[in-house]
């Protein structure tokens, strides 16, 4: 397998995972979230975005996963 083909396969796998991740309403710290409200999956703290923005760690428990509510 050529290096180029290996890169294509690796990228395709990431895109698939990313689409599944977005479809579930889950976002992680550092990703860009759409407008809306998100709840920390660890402590329940909520954050809201009035426009797309980078997701921070939870300000209460520092957890890094959020679910759109």
JOKA-V726588 format. One record per residue. N is the residue number from 1. RES is the residue in three letters. SS is DSSP state (H for helix, E for strand, L for the rest). PHI is phi in whole degrees, -180 to 180 (none if undefined). NEAR is the number of other ideal C-beta (glycine too) atoms within 10 Angstrom. Layout:
N:RES:SS:PHI:NEAR
N:RES:SS:PHI:NEAR
//
This chain:
1:UNK:L:none:7
2:UNK:L:-76:7
3:UNK:H:-61:7
4:UNK:H:-63:8
5:UNK:H:-64:9
6:UNK:H:-62:10
7:UNK:H:-64:10
8:UNK:H:-60:12
9:UNK:H:-64:10
10:UNK:H:-63:10
11:UNK:H:-63:10
12:UNK:H:-60:10
13:UNK:H:-63:10
14:UNK:H:-67:9
15:UNK:H:-62:10
16:UNK:H:-60:10
17:UNK:H:-62:10
18:UNK:H:-61:11
19:UNK:H:-65:10
20:UNK:H:-63:10
21:UNK:H:-61:13
22:UNK:H:-65:14
23:UNK:H:-63:8
24:UNK:L:-80:10
25:UNK:L:82:15
26:UNK:E:-91:15
27:UNK:E:-136:22
28:UNK:E:-122:14
29:UNK:L:-51:14
30:UNK:L:97:10
31:UNK:L:-78:14
32:UNK:E:-98:10
33:UNK:E:-99:22
34:UNK:L:-75:13
35:UNK:L:-57:10
36:UNK:E:139:14
37:UNK:E:-111:13
38:UNK:E:-129:22
39:UNK:E:-113:17
40:UNK:E:-61:20
41:UNK:L:-76:14
42:UNK:L:-99:14
43:UNK:L:-115:12
44:UNK:L:90:10
45:UNK:L:-57:14
46:UNK:E:-116:12
47:UNK:E:-129:16
48:UNK:E:-129:10
49:UNK:E:-119:16
50:UNK:L:-92:7
51:UNK:L:-156:7
52:UNK:L:-55:10
53:UNK:E:-161:12
54:UNK:E:-72:11
55:UNK:L:-83:18
56:UNK:L:-88:13
57:UNK:L:-70:15
58:UNK:L:-61:22
59:UNK:L:-76:10
60:UNK:L:-94:12
61:UNK:L:-122:12
62:UNK:L:66:12
63:UNK:L:-64:15
64:UNK:L:-121:17
65:UNK:E:-120:16
66:UNK:E:-131:26
67:UNK:E:-121:13
68:UNK:E:-68:14
69:UNK:L:-110:10
//
